[in-house]
Amino acid sequence: MRTPIFIRPLTQDEQHQIQVGLRSSDAFVMRRCQILRASARGQRAPEIASLLGCDDQTVRNVIHQFNATGLAVLQEGSSRPHRLHTSFSQDGLVRLKDLLHHSPRDFGKERGVWTLELAAQVSFEQGIIATPISDESVRRALKRLKTNWKRAKHWITSPDPLYQQKKTRATA
């Protein structure tokens, strides 16, 4: 069983703000105020969680945040990660770009066209990255390089012997 955790004693202003927050139209603020008020009454986290229909770890997180930052816990923060993990270092990005300028056949693959998945596999095999990654990681790395990735297409050519001349004239 976890050690019980409660909020610190409330000031008059904090009590007033929590009381106002209980009537808020914002569900986030109202829920947080309910948690703080119940903790101030001496209710434990699992009991509060069951009353409010949330996880007891959520209640503990709110209590810890309140004890650290006060009423700032009532402001909804960004859910964006503080730092995105990038698989490719700056040097790795350059090596990836160089890799894609070669044929996959140069690396023992049976196909002549790169796919994101194949680029991820060969990048790992060549030691550009330390761990296997997804094709999405390669796509994000190419985006960081400002490289537009579109899968190569095989174009159908005409059996007409004068096809290339006609095509050149038409597109010139």
C-alpha positions as CSV (number, residue, x, y, z in Angstrom):
1,M,0.0,0.0,0.0
2,R,1.3,3.4,-0.9
3,T,1.9,6.1,1.7
4,P,-1.0,8.5,2.0
5,I,-0.4,11.9,0.4
6,F,-2.4,15.1,1.1
7,I,-2.2,18.7,0.0
8,R,-0.5,21.2,2.2
9,P,-2.7,23.5,4.3
10,L,-4.6,26.0,2.2
11,T,-4.5,29.8,2.5
12,Q,-7.7,31.8,2.5
13,D,-7.1,32.9,-1.1
14,E,-6.5,29.3,-2.2
15,Q,-9.7,28.1,-0.5
16,H,-11.6,30.9,-2.3
17,Q,-10.1,30.1,-5.7
18,I,-10.9,26.4,-5.2
19,Q,-14.5,27.2,-4.2
20,V,-14.8,29.4,-7.4
21,G,-13.2,26.6,-9.5
22,L,-15.9,24.1,-8.3
23,R,-18.4,26.2,-10.3
24,S,-16.2,26.5,-13.4
25,S,-17.6,25.5,-16.8
26,D,-14.2,24.1,-17.6
27,A,-14.2,20.4,-16.7
28,F,-10.4,20.3,-16.2
29,V,-10.5,23.1,-13.6
30,M,-13.6,21.7,-11.8
31,R,-12.0,18.2,-11.6
32,R,-8.8,19.5,-10.2
33,C,-10.7,21.6,-7.6
34,Q,-12.7,18.6,-6.6
35,I,-9.4,16.6,-6.0
36,L,-7.8,19.4,-4.0
37,R,-10.9,20.0,-1.9
38,A,-11.3,16.2,-1.1
39,S,-7.6,16.0,-0.2
40,A,-7.9,19.0,2.1
41,R,-10.8,17.2,3.9
42,G,-8.4,14.3,4.5
43,Q,-9.6,11.8,2.0
44,R,-6.9,9.5,0.5
45,A,-6.1,9.3,-3.2
46,P,-7.8,5.9,-3.9
47,E,-11.0,7.1,-2.2
48,I,-10.9,10.4,-4.2
49,A,-10.3,8.5,-7.4
50,S,-13.2,6.2,-7.0
51,L,-15.5,9.1,-6.1
52,L,-14.5,11.1,-9.2
53,G,-14.1,8.1,-11.6
54,C,-10.4,8.6,-12.4
55,D,-7.2,6.8,-11.6
56,D,-5.6,7.2,-8.2
57,Q,-2.3,8.1,-9.8
58,T,-4.0,11.1,-11.5
59,V,-5.0,12.2,-8.0
60,R,-1.5,11.8,-6.7
61,N,-0.1,13.8,-9.6
62,V,-2.5,16.7,-8.9
63,I,-1.6,16.7,-5.3
64,H,2.1,16.6,-6.0
65,Q,1.7,19.5,-8.5
66,F,-0.3,21.5,-6.1
67,N,2.3,21.1,-3.3
68,A,5.0,22.2,-5.8
69,T,3.3,25.0,-7.7
70,G,0.2,26.0,-5.8
71,L,-2.9,27.1,-7.8
72,A,-1.0,26.9,-11.1
73,V,-2.2,23.3,-11.1
74,L,-5.5,24.6,-12.2
75,Q,-4.1,25.8,-15.5
76,E,-4.1,23.2,-18.2
77,G,-0.6,22.9,-19.7
78,S,0.5,21.7,-23.1
79,S,0.5,18.0,-23.7
80,R,3.3,18.5,-26.2
81,P,6.5,16.6,-25.3
82,H,9.3,18.8,-23.9
83,R,11.8,17.2,-26.3
84,L,11.4,15.0,-29.2
85,H,13.7,12.0,-29.5
86,T,15.5,12.1,-32.8
87,S,17.0,8.9,-34.1
88,F,19.5,10.5,-36.4
89,S,22.3,12.8,-35.2
90,Q,23.3,15.7,-37.5
91,D,26.1,13.6,-38.9
92,G,23.6,10.7,-39.3
93,L,21.3,12.9,-41.3
94,V,24.1,13.7,-43.8
95,R,24.9,10.0,-44.0
96,L,21.3,9.1,-44.6
97,K,21.1,11.6,-47.5
98,D,24.2,10.1,-49.0
99,L,22.8,6.6,-48.5
100,L,19.7,7.5,-50.4
101,H,21.8,8.7,-53.4
102,H,22.9,5.1,-53.9
103,S,20.9,2.1,-55.1
104,P,19.6,-0.3,-52.5
105,R,21.3,-3.0,-54.6
106,D,24.7,-1.5,-53.6
107,F,23.8,-2.7,-50.1
108,G,22.8,-6.2,-51.1
109,K,19.1,-5.6,-51.4
110,E,17.0,-7.1,-54.2
111,R,15.2,-4.0,-55.2
112,G,16.3,-0.9,-57.0
113,V,13.9,1.6,-55.4
114,W,14.2,2.9,-51.8
115,T,11.2,2.7,-49.4
116,L,11.2,4.4,-46.0
117,E,11.2,1.0,-44.4
118,L,14.2,-0.2,-46.4
119,A,16.0,3.0,-45.7
120,A,15.4,2.4,-41.9
121,Q,16.7,-1.1,-42.2
122,V,19.9,-0.2,-44.2
123,S,20.6,2.8,-41.9
124,F,20.7,0.4,-39.0
125,E,22.8,-2.2,-40.9
126,Q,25.3,0.5,-42.0
127,G,25.7,1.8,-38.4
128,I,24.1,5.2,-39.1
129,I,21.7,4.7,-36.2
130,A,22.3,2.6,-33.1
131,T,18.9,0.8,-32.9
132,P,16.3,-0.3,-35.4
133,I,13.7,2.4,-36.2
134,S,10.4,2.7,-38.0
135,D,9.8,4.2,-41.4
136,E,8.1,7.1,-39.7
137,S,11.4,8.0,-38.0
138,V,13.1,8.1,-41.5
139,R,10.3,10.3,-42.8
140,R,10.8,12.8,-40.0
141,A,14.5,12.7,-40.5
142,L,14.0,13.5,-44.2
143,K,11.7,16.3,-43.2
144,R,14.4,17.8,-41.0
145,L,16.7,17.7,-44.1
146,K,13.9,19.5,-46.0
147,T,13.9,16.7,-48.4
148,N,10.5,15.8,-50.0
149,W,10.1,12.1,-50.0
150,K,7.9,10.6,-52.6
151,R,8.2,6.9,-53.5
152,A,9.7,6.4,-56.9
153,K,7.3,5.3,-59.6
154,H,7.9,3.0,-62.5
155,W,6.6,4.6,-65.6
156,I,5.2,2.6,-68.5
157,T,7.0,3.3,-71.8
158,S,5.6,2.8,-75.2
159,P,6.9,0.1,-77.5
160,D,7.0,2.7,-80.3
161,P,10.6,3.1,-81.5
162,L,10.1,6.8,-81.9
163,Y,8.6,7.2,-78.4
164,Q,11.6,8.9,-76.8
165,Q,11.7,11.5,-79.7
166,K,8.0,12.2,-79.5
167,K,8.2,12.5,-75.7
168,T,11.1,14.9,-75.9
169,R,9.3,17.1,-78.5
170,A,6.1,17.1,-76.5
171,T,7.7,18.0,-73.1
172,A,10.3,20.5,-74.5
